[in-house]
């Protein structure tokens, strides 16, 4: 695939076509607003010359700030600053939105919830978001008491959102500046799946019905031409994780789903909650047309692991009773106990079990706290302490053995920010290999 002069959106169109010409090419999506995760992703994109897709959810970033405190314009502006800092061309940066719709306002009446959802999609479009997952599948405040929202109504609302997005681009002359869309609803709700091990692969007839319903809704909203830019369908191919388990991908269980999408070529599948899948599973998913792989908690989990590793080494260097240490692990626990709303509905058990979950759960509810002032200060103190006090190699071998090996081979420098970034990039590299993005970039 020749990438010279192709924009990020152009690459997405190319990978969709390549999927049906015997080239199992994909792309991974970084779903995080964590500064260290984002910096690691930009570092890797700069080193490899690949495209970088970064997405925010409707809970994380919206016109009211979301839980990250950022609006679409501030988030996209921040990403562009990072792109300049790491010398990543904005042509290679793709900004996307996940679950763009009324979910944050689902308890409000339909008219108010949809008004806010339309405002959100317009703000995303204006801010330069060019990949939008339109999701109006949830029941709103006065929708009645049925278990599920009617498929036609959900499709109509999603098409309404698409129309609002398209209004932003009516004066654009470049096809590459127009957004691409993702449809589909059979995914965990924003924020995670909790700890329910019950899981089934999306039924292929459900996918067919949903695509047909959505296509009809686009036609009814005069969006026939826009349908050509619907590039992916979100489905559940049988992968998930909870607080203490990971459900691995099984290609045989997903075969009928994988075969079905061929009928709708060049559409591909987008998969959420691919976190913690083994490398070979990610490879197979891309080969099976699950070409857009989203990852988020696994990245902040790696970030948390790296911080804990540094904090444990700090304890050894300073002594656990020293007031000079950051006490980062203790600071996180205090913050989570003071503000339990982000974890308490998701964790249960004895006090000891919940203490373990707050620290080590795959769901990584700790990710909602790192931006808090107390923790931001603790991270800075930890990094400064470990920068000013050389870490013995033997201590690195104990707490960060992979990074220790890279330092011994001269691949990595023994500097705290580099150690943290390397831990995060080790996850990102699995996704890059599975999507074959680095191979394409170097052809």
C-alpha positions in Angstrom: 0.0 0.0 0.0 1.5 3.4 -1.0 1.0 5.9 1.8 2.8 8.9 0.4 0.4 11.8 0.4 -2.5 9.9 2.0 -4.2 11.5 4.9 -5.3 9.6 8.0 -8.9 9.3 6.7 -7.4 8.2 3.4 -5.5 5.5 5.2 -8.7 4.2 6.8 -10.4 4.0 3.4 -7.4 2.2 2.0 -7.3 -0.4 4.8 -11.0 -1.1 4.3 -10.3 -1.9 0.6 -7.1 -3.8 1.5 -9.1 -6.1 3.8 -10.9 -7.5 0.8 -7.8 -7.8 -1.4 -5.9 -10.3 0.7 -4.1 -7.7 2.9 -5.1 -8.1 6.6 -4.3 -4.5 7.5 -5.9 -2.6 10.4 -5.5 0.3 12.7 -5.6 0.6 16.5 -7.4 3.3 18.4 -6.0 4.8 21.6 -9.0 5.6 23.8 -7.5 7.7 26.6 -7.0 11.2 27.7 -4.1 10.3 30.1 -1.2 12.6 29.3 1.5 9.8 29.7 -0.5 7.4 27.5 -0.9 10.1 24.8 2.7 11.1 25.0 3.8 7.4 24.6 1.5 7.0 21.6 2.9 10.1 19.9 6.4 8.9 20.7 5.7 5.6 19.0 4.1 7.2 16.0 7.1 9.5 15.6 9.5 6.6 15.8 7.6 4.4 13.3 6.1 7.0 10.9 2.7 5.4 11.3 -0.8 7.0 11.5 -2.2 7.6 15.0 -5.8 7.3 15.8 -6.9 8.8 19.2 -10.5 8.8 20.4 -12.4 10.2 23.3 -15.8 9.0 24.7 -18.8 11.1 25.2 -18.3 10.7 29.0 -14.7 11.6 28.9 -14.9 14.7 26.6 -18.0 16.7 25.8 -19.2 20.3 25.6 -19.5 20.4 29.4 -16.0 19.1 30.0 -16.7 15.4 30.8 -14.8 13.7 33.5 -11.5 14.8 31.9 -12.5 18.4 32.1 -11.9 18.8 28.4 -14.3 19.9 25.6 -13.8 18.6 22.0 -11.9 21.7 21.0 -9.5 21.7 24.0 -8.9 17.9 23.5 -8.2 18.3 19.8 -6.1 21.4 20.5 -4.0 19.5 23.0 -3.5 16.6 20.6 -2.3 19.0 17.9 0.2 20.5 20.4 1.5 17.0 21.2 1.7 16.3 17.4 4.0 19.3 17.0 6.1 18.4 20.0 6.7 14.9 18.7 7.0 15.9 15.0 4.0 13.9 14.0 2.3 15.5 11.0 -1.3 16.4 11.6 -2.1 14.6 8.3 -1.1 11.4 10.2 -3.2 12.2 13.3 -6.8 11.0 13.3 -9.1 12.3 16.0 -12.2 10.3 16.7 -15.2 10.2 19.0 -16.6 7.1 20.7 -20.3 6.6 21.6 -21.1 10.0 20.3 -24.7 10.5 21.3 -27.1 11.0 24.2 -25.6 8.5 26.7 -24.4 11.1 29.3 -27.9 12.6 29.4 -29.9 9.3 29.1 -32.0 10.1 32.2 -33.3 13.3 30.7 -36.3 13.6 28.3 -35.7 12.7 24.7 -35.9 16.3 23.4 -33.3 17.6 25.9 -31.0 14.5 25.6 -31.0 14.6 21.8 -30.4 18.4 21.8 -27.3 17.9 23.9 -26.2 15.0 21.7 -26.6 17.1 18.6 -24.6 19.9 20.2 -21.9 17.4 21.1 -21.6 16.0 17.6 -21.4 19.5 16.1 -18.7 20.4 18.6 -16.7 17.3 17.7 -17.0 18.1 14.0 -15.9 21.7 14.4 -13.0 20.6 16.6 -11.6 18.4 13.8 -12.9 15.0 14.8 -12.9 12.9 11.6 -14.0 9.5 12.8 -17.3 9.3 14.7 -19.0 6.4 16.3 -22.7 7.4 16.3 -24.5 5.7 19.1 -28.1 6.5 20.0 -29.0 3.0 21.1 -29.8 3.7 24.7 -33.2 4.5 26.2 -33.8 8.1 27.2 -35.8 9.5 30.1 -39.3 9.3 28.6 -38.8 6.4 26.2 -41.0 4.0 28.2 -40.1 0.8 30.1 -39.3 -1.7 27.3 -35.9 -3.4 27.8 -34.5 -2.3 24.5 -34.9 0.8 22.3 -36.6 0.0 19.0 -34.0 -0.5 16.3 -35.6 1.8 13.8 -35.9 4.6 16.4 -32.2 4.1 17.4 -31.2 4.2 13.7 -33.3 7.4 13.1 -31.6 9.1 16.0 -28.2 8.1 14.8 -28.9 9.4 11.3 -30.1 12.7 12.9 -26.8 13.0 14.6 -25.0 12.3 11.4 -27.0 15.0 9.6 -25.9 17.5 12.3 -22.3 16.5 11.8 -22.5 16.8 8.0 -23.9 20.4 8.2 -20.5 21.4 9.5 -18.8 20.3 6.2 -21.1 21.7 3.6 -18.5 24.3 2.5 -15.6 21.9 2.4 -14.0 21.2 -0.9 -11.6 18.4 0.0 -13.0 14.9 0.2 -10.3 13.9 2.7 -11.6 16.5 5.1 -15.0 14.8 5.4 -15.5 12.4 8.4 -16.0 8.7 8.3 -18.6 7.1 10.5 -18.9 3.9 12.6 -22.3 2.4 13.4 -23.4 -0.4 15.7 -24.3 -0.7 19.3 -23.5 -4.1 20.7 -20.7 -3.0 22.9 -20.2 -2.3 26.6 -21.5 1.1 27.7 -18.9 3.9 28.2 -17.0 3.3 31.4 -16.6 -0.5 31.2 -18.5 -3.8 31.5 -18.2 -4.3 35.2 -17.6 -7.9 36.2 -20.4 -9.8 34.3 -18.8 -12.9 32.8 -21.9 -13.5 30.6 -20.8 -12.9 27.1 -22.0 -13.9 23.6 -20.9 -13.1 20.1 -23.1 -10.7 18.2 -25.5 -12.7 16.0 -24.9 -12.2 12.3 -28.6 -11.7 11.5 -28.7 -8.9 14.1 -25.8 -7.2 12.3 -27.6 -7.5 8.9 -30.8 -6.1 10.4 -28.9 -3.2 12.0 -27.0 -2.3 8.9 -30.2 -2.4 6.8 -32.1 -0.3 9.4 -29.3 2.3 9.6 -29.0 2.5 5.8 -32.8 3.1 5.5 -32.5 5.8 8.2 -29.7 7.5 6.3 -31.8 7.5 3.1 -34.7 9.0 5.0 -32.5 11.8 6.2 -31.1 12.5 2.7 -27.7 11.1 3.6 -27.4 8.6 0.7 -23.9 9.9 -0.3 -22.8 9.9 3.3 -23.5 6.2 3.6 -20.4 5.6 1.4 -18.4 7.0 4.4 -19.8 4.5 6.9 -16.7 2.4 7.2 -17.2 0.1 10.1 -19.7 -1.7 12.3 -19.2 -2.1 16.1 -19.8 -5.7 17.2 -19.0 -8.1 20.0 -16.8 -10.9 18.6 -16.5 -12.5 22.0 -13.7 -10.5 23.7 -14.1 -8.8 27.0 -12.4 -8.2 30.4 -13.7 -7.6 33.8 -12.2 -6.9 37.2 -10.2 -10.2 37.4 -10.6 -12.0 34.1 -10.1 -11.7 30.3 -12.2 -13.5 27.8 -9.9 -14.5 24.9 -10.8 -14.2 21.2 -12.0 -17.5 19.6 -11.9 -17.3 15.8 -14.3 -20.3 15.4 -17.0 -18.7 17.6 -16.7 -15.5 15.5 -16.6 -17.2 12.1 -20.2 -16.5 11.0 -19.8 -12.9 12.0 -16.5 -12.6 10.3 -17.9 -14.1 7.1 -21.0 -11.9 7.1 -19.2 -8.6 6.7 -17.9 -9.7 3.3 -21.4 -9.1 2.0 -21.1 -5.4 3.0 -17.6 -4.8 1.7 -15.7 -2.5 2.1 -17.1 -2.1 5.6 -15.0 -3.7 8.4 -15.7 -4.4 12.0 -14.6 -2.2 14.9 -14.1 -3.9 18.3 -14.2 -2.3 21.7 -12.7 -3.9 24.9 -9.8 -5.6 23.1 -7.6 -4.8 26.1 -5.4 -7.6 27.5 -5.8 -9.9 24.5 -2.7 -11.9 23.6 -0.7 -10.8 20.6 -1.7 -13.8 18.5 -5.4 -13.1 19.2 -5.1 -9.5 18.1 -3.4 -10.7 14.9 -6.2 -13.1 14.2 -8.9 -10.6 14.8 -7.4 -8.3 12.1 -7.2 -11.2 9.7 -10.9 -11.9 10.4 -11.9 -8.4 9.4 -12.1 -7.0 12.9 -9.8 -4.3 11.6 -10.2 -1.4 14.0 -9.0 -2.4 17.5 -9.8 -0.1 20.4 -7.6 -0.1 23.5 -7.8 2.1 26.6 -7.8 0.6 30.1 -4.8 -1.7 29.2 -2.8 1.4 28.5 -3.6 3.1 31.8 -3.2 -0.2 33.5 0.4 -0.3 32.2 0.9 3.3 33.3 -0.3 2.4 36.8 2.0 -0.6 36.8 4.9 1.5 35.9 4.1 4.1 38.6 3.7 1.3 41.2 7.0 -0.2 40.2 8.7 3.2 40.6 7.0 3.8 43.9 8.1 0.4 45.3 11.7 1.1 44.2 11.3 4.5 45.9 10.3 2.8 49.1 13.5 0.7 48.9 15.8 3.7 48.2 14.3 6.1 50.7 12.8 3.7 53.3 9.1 3.2 53.8 9.0 5.6 56.8 10.7 8.5 55.0 8.7 11.7 54.6 10.8 12.5 51.5 9.1 9.8 49.4 6.0 10.4 47.3 3.8 7.7 48.9 2.0 7.5 45.5 0.3 4.2 46.2 -1.1 5.6 49.5 -2.1 8.8 47.8 -4.1 6.9 45.2 -5.9 4.9 47.9 -6.8 8.1 49.8 -8.1 9.8 46.7 -10.2 6.8 45.7 -11.7 6.5 49.1 -12.5 10.2 49.3 -14.2 10.1 45.9 -15.7 6.6 45.5 -18.2 7.3 42.7 -15.9 6.1 39.9 -15.2 2.6 41.5 -17.8 1.8 44.1 -20.6 0.7 41.7 -18.2 -1.6 39.9 -16.4 -3.4 42.8 -17.7 -5.6 45.5 -16.5 -8.0 48.2 -14.7 -7.7 51.5 -12.6 -4.6 52.4 -9.5 -6.5 51.5 -10.9 -7.6 48.2 -12.0 -4.1 47.3 -8.6 -2.8 48.3 -7.0 -5.1 45.8 -9.5 -4.2 43.1 -8.9 -0.5 43.6 -5.2 -1.1 42.9 -5.1 -4.0 40.5 -8.4 -4.5 38.7 -8.2 -5.0 34.9 -11.1 -2.5 34.7 -8.6 0.0 36.1 -11.0 2.4 37.7 -7.9 4.2 39.0 -7.6 5.8 35.6 -10.3 8.3 36.6 -8.1 9.8 39.4 -4.7 10.5 38.0 -5.6 14.0 36.9 -6.6 15.0 40.5 -4.2 17.6 42.0 -3.1 15.4 44.9 -2.1 12.6 42.6 -0.6 14.9 40.0 1.7 16.2 42.7 2.5 12.7 43.9 3.5 11.7 40.4 5.8 14.7 40.0 7.5 14.0 43.3 7.9 10.4 42.4 9.5 11.2 39.1 11.8 13.8 40.6 12.9 11.5 43.4 13.7 8.7 41.0 15.5 11.1 38.6 17.7 12.6 41.4 18.5 9.2 42.9 20.0 6.7 40.5 18.1 3.4 40.5 20.4 0.4 41.1 20.3 -2.0 38.1 19.5 -4.9 40.6 16.4 -3.0 41.8 15.3 -2.5 38.2 15.8 -6.2 37.6 13.5 -6.9 40.5 10.6 -4.5 39.7 10.9 -3.8 35.9 12.7 -6.8 34.4 11.7 -6.0 30.8 12.9 -2.5 31.0 16.0 -3.7 32.8 16.8 -6.0 29.8 16.3 -3.1 27.4 18.6 -0.9 29.4 21.3 -3.6 29.4 21.1 -3.9 25.6 21.3 -0.1 25.2 17.8 0.2 23.8 16.4 2.3 26.7 17.8 4.9 29.0 17.5 4.6 32.8 15.3 7.6 33.3 11.9 7.5 35.1 9.8 9.0 32.3 11.4 6.7 29.8 10.7 3.7 32.0 7.0 4.7 32.2 6.7 5.4 28.5 8.4 2.0 27.6 5.9 0.1 29.7 3.0 1.8 27.9 4.6 1.4 24.5 5.0 -2.3 25.1 1.2 -2.6 24.9 0.9 -0.3 22.0 3.5 -2.3 20.0 1.3 -5.4 20.3 -1.5 -3.5 18.5 0.9 -2.0 16.0 2.1 -5.5 15.0 -1.4 -6.9 14.8 -2.6 -4.0 12.6 0.7 -4.2 10.5 0.8 -0.4 10.4 4.5 -0.3 10.9 5.0 -2.7 8.0 2.8 -0.6 5.7 4.7 2.6 6.7 8.0 1.0 5.8 7.0 -0.5 2.5 
